[in-house]
């Protein structure tokens, strides 16, 4: 495509068209990988704004194209067929509609861009929009799996998931140019370009993206398994003025606006006995505590290992905790991040034996989400939080925090819940991280803060409402009760609201901490939700949304569980998080293959092995020895429950993975739990989706 009506080939920049896409790079090879075509069409639609013609076609034109009996059904079928074609290209052709629209696109690639922008070449506009929709449909399941009948693209999706884990993108295009990443939630009302896809989105260079899979879930395959009990601990319960202090030598007064750095440094260590007793009290209300959440900067970095040991004892599977570091000195600044720890048992509600210590303990999987924007305390906030004795009100105080490269961590859980964390100010910033989060639309955004009361009318409530409206994410905020207690602006009384839950279905719930309580227990449930697009495709019920169903005030039990700190550190994890993500992606493919083409299971697992040609083609690193050993464990489990008639049934493989095996090697146990989780989730997903249109 050229930018004027002259000969494009006569210009020295003729090879560059839009968004860094080279015209000479638009070859039939793009059809070998659907995310590449999605990237190409998305960039052109963004540059030309031709997507607006879906809503307002140019004179004499109609949308969708009337040459199709059902355009929506045609593009959905083509996307599904194309996924299968990528798996097995030999002797077959791409779907007819894809070939036809691609030919129009290729033949018209030289047209001036203005002809697209103004809708003068309507046939090209139709082809571009149709190719975009087909590519989007072919990206279904490249992030979290979706249930689609007779879909044979299981190996293609497994390769795509590994590519995403290794590079942060689904496309073969270098991520420094752009990234194609999965989309989780879609807004029912938006009409911007992002609303024209439901399975993928494009992100330009900027924030890095890390996509992790940790298949933790309750056992079972019915809807009762899709819930989570969150224990919110709004600690510290008391914050003193002296917990804030200037960083020595940081104040700069020789400016019109003096500024300095402060640190938040409570001297006390975490009260592990109180953690233990609070969890015990919560377990008197519910059968399991699945997630424990602490606010921003609530936990000293040195307390994390022992905290996870306490949680492990009670069967907690996920820890989300704001972490603080002391100022290291030598001109360096400390980090501020959310520590996301995932129990290697990967099973909600699984209690540990009281004697499980020392060598029986396995280190949790760890994910770190850094904070990107410093807190700035101005005069009004210093008065609001009554900090004037520690921080001079006529100096602007910036949080002493290292600002690392912007990276957003998306974590895909086993119950079709994809979450991310935005720490305090990061929720309100309009930057490339916010753009990625809104494009992806995670199921849940968790925001730990060190802030005042979490009222609907305050800033966090307003920004939570934005994400709940578009893209439709649920948002949970949590601040420290000690900070909420200090927040008393002139003319306002004390409000004990430490948290806020906002989702697009049930709306907003303010979460108080009652006098004398130590935490709040919140239960959230998942249910099917519709994915929509603005390009006239039919809504489909294969998404998930979560909503709050109950809140209980928790008062710590009078006595604890006699928990004793471990005398030795836990054993390191047998796989790193990235390796676990790759393994889970292939386990998901095993579940899909057994459902639609069990005789191709051996062929699928061969692609997971080192030396498979596709990794060289995609420039993807080879699996480590231990990841290869994990695939070997899958093959052994499959062989054990296969019959003389061929591969095992889903029931047989599920039975083989459900049985606990005391004394089994750590890697074998992890692989078995990953496989069980993906098989159960696949069965649950297929059953639930069958109930929706």
C-alpha positions, 0 to 999 in steps of 0.5 A: 500500500502506498500513501499517494496515487503515484507509483509506490515502487518509484519512491525510496521508502516504497517498501515501508507502508504502515506500522513498520509492515513491509509490503514486500514481506506480505507473502503467502507465508503469513498464512502459515501462522494465524497470529501473523495475519492478525497482526498485519490486518490489525496494524492496517485497520488501526492506521487507516481506521477502516474498521469504522465502516462496519458501523457506518459503511460508505455510500452504497455499501453494506456490512457484513458482506451480502455475498455470504449467507452468514458471514459470521458463521463463515468466518468462525468456521474458517478460523476453526478449519485454518487452525487444523490446517496449520497442524497438518498442511500436507496435501490440503488447502487453506479454507476457501473463504480465507484463500479468496479474501487473501487473494483480494488483499494481495492483488490490491496491496499496492492501492493508496492508503487513502483508498482504504481510509476513505472506503473507496476500495470497498472490496479491499475493505471487506477483505481486510475486515474478513481476514482480521475476523478469521485470524482472530477466530484462529487465535482462539485458545492460544491463551486460555483454552476454549471449548470448540467442537471438532477443532483439530488445531491442538498442536498449533495451539500448543506451539503458540502457547510455548511461543507466548511463554518464551517471547511474550507474543503469539506472533513470529514477528520480533516482539520489539516491533509488536506483540500479539497477546491473548485477549480474555474479556471483551466489552459489550459496548465499546466500538474502538478497534480493540472491540473488533477482536475477542481472542487476540490483541496487538501491542506496540513496543513498550511494556514487556508482557509475561504470560504464566500458567499455574494450573491451581484449582479445586478438584472436581469438574462441576461448577462448585469447583469454580470459586475461590476463598480470599483472605484479605489481611489489611495489615499493618493494622497500626501505622505510626508517623515514625514508620515514614522517614526521609531518606538521609541526604535526599532533600533538594531545597535549591529549587522553586519546588523542594523535593526529597525521598521518603521510605516506609519502614515499620520496624516490626516483623510480621506476626506469624502467630497472628497469621496462623490464628487468623487463618484458623478462624477463617477455616472455621467459616469455610472449608479452605482458604485459597488465596491470602492477600496483603496490601502494598509494602505490608511484608518485609522481603525477609519474611516471605519464606516463613510466611509461605511455610505458615500458609502451606501448613493450612493448604493455602495455594496463592499468596499475593503480598506487597513487599518492601525493602530497606533503602540499600544505600550507595545511591541505590533505591529499594524495590516495591513489588507484589510477590505472587507465590503459588503452592507447588501442590496446585490444589486448592483445599489440600491440607498439609500434614502437621509433620510436613517440614524440612525436606517435605516442603517444596519452595513455591513458584514465585512471580514478581510484579514491580511497581512502576510509578512512585507515590508522591506525598504533597502538602495536602496528603501530609496533612490528610495522613497526619505525617507532618512531624516526620515529613515537612509539609512544604517539601514534595516527598517522593517514594524511594523506589527503584523504577524498573522496566515496565513489565506486566505479568498475566497469570492464568490460573486453573479455573479459567481466571487470568489475573494481573496486579497493578500496585497503587498509583499504577492503577490510575496511570495512562501508560503502555501498561494500562493500555496492555491491561485494557487490551487483554481484559484480565478476569481479575485485576488485584490492586494492593495499596498504601492508601486511605479508605477504599470508598467508591467515590475516591480515585481507586473506585473511579479507576476500578469502574473504568476497568469494570466497564471496559474491558469488563474485568473485576477489580479488587483493591486492598489497603492497610487498615493502619493507613486507612485509620490515619486518613482523616482529611479536614471535614471528614470522619473515619471510614473503615473501608479497607477494600473495594470489589468491582465487577461488571455484573454485580457492581461495587462492594465496599469492604470494611474491617470491623472493630477488633477484626483481623481480616476479611474473608471474601468468596468469589465465584466464576460463571460463563460469560459472553465474548462479543465483537463489534464486527457482527460476529455472534456472541459466544459463551466461552469466557468466564467472569468472577463476582463476589458472593459473600464477605465475613469479618474474621477475628483471630482464634485464641490459640494457634496451631503450634506451628513451628518454623522449619529448621531448614529451607524448602527444596527448590522447585523442580521447574521454573515458572516459565517451564511450568507454563510451557508444560501446562500448555502441552498438558492442555493440548493433551486434554484437547487431543484426547477429546477430538483425535486421541490417535494423534497423541503420540505425534503431539508429544513428539512436538513437545520434545527437544529437536522438533523442527518448529522451534528452529523455524520460530527461533524458540529455545529448546526445552531444558533437560528437566522439562524434557523429563517432564514430557517423558513423565506424561508419556509414561502416564499415558502408556500406563493407562493405554489399552490394546485398542490404542490411547487412553480415554480421558476417564482412564487418564484422569483416574491415573492422575487423580490417585495420590502416590506417596514417595513419588519423585517431585517432578513426577508428582508435579506433572501428574498434578498439572495433567490432572488439573488440565484434564478436569478443567477441560471437562468442566469447560466443555460441559459448561460451554455446551449450556451456552450459545 
